[in-house]
Amino acid sequence: MEQIGMVLRPRGLQGELKIQIHTNILGVFSGLKSVRIGERDFKVTKSSIQNNFAYLRIDGVNDANTADRLRDEIVYVERKQLPLDKDEVLAEDLIGFAIVNEKGQKIGTLKEIHDTGGAVMFDCETFAIPNEDEFVLETNMTEKKIVVRLPR
């Protein structure tokens, strides 16, 4: 399951949920069929995005009081619901990849990925490198390695 948001509060009296978005794949909210909220699965009857928030109507939640019980719960979808292009991957898929230099020598392992707001950084044990074309030369999904050029 992939995390896509968190329930903030109900919107209106009909139990619509206001969702804080936790994904950059906004297309997931178009035509969304089902979600897991907390530990429960729900059928989605309506979804939309407005003003940087998602709004969901789900089966079984028809009033503000019921919706309010879901406040602060995390919203998940099955990975197959994510509209990824054939060559797209999720950042979490890269964790554990070998980090190798241009000569093919292993220099680390990708431990975490951080979005600093200004750059996405690959944390590789004892060093970090920006995920920019200047430094990340190749991502090989088959060999589970990332070829990098270290800053001088």
N, C-alpha and C positions, 0 to 999 in steps of 0.2 A: 504494500500500500504506500502511496506517495502523499505526503502532506501538501495540501493546497491552501489551507487557511485556518482561521480560528473564529468561532462564533462570538460576536461582540454583544448583540442584544436583539430582541425582536424589533421589527419595524411594522407598525400598524397593529390592528386588532386581529388580523387573520393568521398570525403566526409566521409571517415571513421573517427569515433570519438575515441579519446583517453580518457579513463575513469580512474579516480583515484578511486580505490576500497575502499568502506566503509563497507565491510562485511567480516566476516571470513568464510562464506559459499561460497567458490569459485566455487563449483559445479553449482551454479545458472547460471553461464555464459556458461555452456555446454548446448547446445540445447535450448537456450533462444528464446522464440517465440515472446514476445512483451515487451515493456517498456513504462513507462511514463517519459518523460523528461520535467521538468517544469510542464506545464498544458496540454501538448499534448501527446496523445498516438501514438506509432509507432510500426509497425511490424518490427521485427529484421530479417535481411536476412543472417547475418553472425556474429559470436561472437568468440573471442579468448582471451587468456591471454598470455602475454609475458612480462618478466622483471618486474613483480609486477604491471602491468597495464592491464586493459581489453580494448579490441578494438571492436567496434560495427559498423556494417553497417546497416542502417535502411532505410526503404522505404521512398521516398520523399526527401532524402538528398543525392544528387549525385555529389556535388562539394564542394570544400573547403570553398567557401564563405557562402553557406547555412549552412554548418556544423559549421562554426565559430559563427554564430548567436546563437548557443546553448551553447557556452562557459559559464562555471560557473553554468550551470543549474544542478539540482539534478536529478539523475536517480532512478526511483522506479520500482518495480515489484509487481504483485499481490502475496500475501502470498502463494497461492497454487503453485506458480512456484518455491518456495524454496525447495530444496531437503532435507527435514528433515527426519531423522529416526523416527520411531513410538514413541520412548521415548525421543526425543529431543524437546526442547522448545527454544524460543527466550528469551533473557534476559528481554526484555520489558514486557513479559508475567508475570514476577514475581513481578513487581512493584505493591505495595499495599498489598502484602502478609504479614500476621502476622509473626513476629519473636518471637519464643517461646523457652524457655530454656528446658533442658532435663526433667524437672519435668512437662512440659506442661504449664508453666506460661507465659503469653504474656509479652514480655519485649520491644516490639517496632513494627514498621511497616517499611517494606522496601520502602525507598523513591527514591533511585537512585542506579545505579551500575556504578562504575568507574573502568576503566582499567588503572592502574598506570604504566603499562609497565613491572613491576615486579610482580604484583599481581592484581587480580580482587577483588575489595572491595565492600561489601554491605554496603551502607550508611543507617543507621536505626535511623533517627532523631538525637539522642544524642550520638550515638556511631557508629563505623564502625567495620566490621569484615571481615577478608579475606575469599574469597570463596575457601576454601581448605577443604579436607576431615577431617582434624584434628578439624575443627571448625564447618563446616556445616555437620550435621549428616543426615538430611533427607529433601527432598523437596516434600511436599505433594500437588499435583496439585488439587486434589478433595477438600481438606479442605482449600486450599489456605494458607498454612503455611510452614514456614521453621524452622526446629528444629536445634538449634545451641548449641555448648558448648563454653562458653565465655572463653577467655584467662585469666589465673590467674595472 
